[in-house]
């Protein structure tokens, strides 16, 4: 029996993607799922070197960065997956600062998310990957996350790493607006927080610490779903 397939989306922007937010989902999911790698432009993407340094004491992240570079250096362009949502069980948007720049207003990404929604597939994001959902719409034109409980990197966390000045907008505020007040976060900054929708096939993790628990929640959702 074939494994469920997860379309895993990395940013193509120079700001890059964040190591633990791909490494730990890969660690949890890859034994059970086929991880298909994509990015807006296709080809090589950028692993944020700051995340490599910050997670140098995370043994799995170190191993992953050293041995799995083909995953992020040979991605397929997002547009090549249009019309193929039914071939997958889930789409996963990896975090890092890059998605804020090239996945928030990306029409191909928005179309893909809508196709996954219409096909009743799972839509999942971790950290700044949630930026991809801000402007995602249902076929009737309403926002996909309107009325939903959602999460993503918090404003306080952005300030703590002094990156709020570099971002094109405040993610927490944008997520709260898109969801009509549904944004939520951990009691304290940097603690893990995962949201699993009770009404849609939506799974989201707040920050780097959420990457592993997010992945376990996503795997549980995938395993409860018929194979694509």
N, C-alpha and C positions, 0 to 999 in steps of 0.2 A: 504494500500500500504506500502511495506517495506521501511525502510529508506536506503539511500545510505550507504555503508560500507566504512570505512577508516581504512586501515591497518596502525597502528601507531607504529613506531619503536623507541625503546629506546636502548641506549648503555648498554651492560653488563659489561663494564669496571669499575674498581674501581674509576676512575675519575668522573663517574656519568653523570647525565643529569641535565639540568637547569630548576628550578621550573617554571618560567613564560612561558617558551617555550613549556611546556605541559599544564600548567594551563589555559592560555588564549586561545589557540586553543581548548581545551576541553570546555571552557566556551562558545565559539562562535559556535562550531560545534555540540556538543553533543545534543542540542535540536532537531537537524535536521538529524543527522547522527549517525550510530552505530560505535563507536570507538573500534576497535579490537586491543588489545595490544600485541606486539611482541618484542623480543630482540634476539640477536645472540645465547645466551645460553638457553633462556627461564627461567622461575622462577623469583626470586626476582632481581630487579635492584636497583641501588643506586641513591637516590635523593641527589644531591650535597648540603651539609649542608651550604656552603657559600651562595648559592643562596637563601636558606631559610632565612638566616640572612639579606641579602641585600634587600629582598623584604618583610620584616616584616611589612612595612607600606602599602603594597598592600593588601587590604582586601580580594579580591578574592583568591590571592595566599595563604594567611594564612588559609582561609576556605578550600581550595582545599587540602593543605598539611595535614590538620587535619582530613579530612573526606573521602578522595579518595585513600587511600594507596593501596587498593586491585588492583587498576589499574596497579601499577608498581611493586607490590610484587607477582603477579600471571600472568606473561606474558607467551605467547606461544613461542617456539623456531622458529626462522625464517624459518628453513628448512621445517616446517610443512605447509608452505604456498606456496611452490613451485608448479607451475602448477595451481594455483587458482586465478590468477590475474583477471579473468573475473567475479569473485564473489565480486569484490570490484570496487568502483569508483575512489579511490585515494590511494596512499601510502604517508605517512607523516613521515619524519625523524626529530625527535626532537633534539635540540641542547644540549649544554653542552660540556665539554672537552672530555668526553668518546668517542664520535664517531671518534675522531682523531686517536684513538688507535685500535678500533675493527670494524670499518665500512668502512674505506678507502680501505683496501685490502681484504675485506671479499668476497669470491667467491659466497657464498649463497646470500648475499645482492645484489651483482652485477647481478646475474642471475635473482633475483626477479625484479630488476629495469628494466632489459631488457624485462622480461615478461610483466610488466605493460606497457612499451613503445609499444611493439608489439600489445598488446590488446587495444591500444589507450586509456589507463587509465591515470589519472593525477598523476604526480610525483612531490612531494613538499618537501621542506626542510626549516628549520629555523636555523639560526646561524651556529654553527659547524656541524649541521646535513648535511650541504652541502658537507662535506667531503665524504659522501657516493656516491656522483656523480662524483668525480674526475676520477675514473677508470671505471665508468659504460660505457658499450659499446652497440652500436646497433648491430643487427645481422651481419652486414657487417664488423664488427670489428672497425669501427670508433667510436670515443668518442661521447657519447650521447649529451654532452653540447658543442661540437665543433661548433663555429659560433654563439652561443647563448649569449644573455645578461643574466648574472647570478650574484648572490650576496651571501654573507656569512660574517661571522665575519671578520672585517678588521684587518690589521697588526697594525694600530695605537691603536685600541681597545685592542688587545692582549698585546701591550706594556703598555697601561694604567693600566691594572690589573696585570702586571708583570708576565704573564704566558707564554710569548714567549719562555722563557728559558726551560719550561717544556714540550713544544710541540714537536712532532717528525718531524714536518715541518711547514712552514708558510702557513696557509690556503689561505690567499689572493693571494699569488704568485702562489700556486698550482691551484687555481680556474681560475686565469687569463691565465695560461698556458693551462689548459684543454679546456678552451673555446676559445682559440686562440685570446686572448685580449679582451674578452667580459665581464670581471669582472667590476662591478660598485658598488658604495656605496654612502651613503648620503654625503652631502656637509661637514657636521661636524660629528666627531665621536660620537656615541651613539644616534644619531637621527634615527628615523625609516626610513627604505627603503625597498620597496617591488618590486620585478620584476615578471611580468606575461608575459610569452612568447607569442609572436604573431603567432608563427609557430608550437609550440609543446604544449602539455598539461603539462606545467611546471610552478610552482609557488614557489618563494623563498623569504625569509625574511632575513635581514642582521644580526640582533642582538636582544637582549632581548626586546628593545623598539619596535621592529617590530612584535613581537609575535601576538598582537591583530590585527593590520591592515593586517598582513599576513593571519591570520585566516579568516578575512572577505573577502579577495580576493580569498582565497581558497574556501570558502563557495559559493561565487558567481559563481566560475568556476564549482563547483560540481552541483549547482542548474541549470546550463545551460546544463548539461549533462544527457543523458537518464540513468535511473536507471540500475545498473549492474544486 
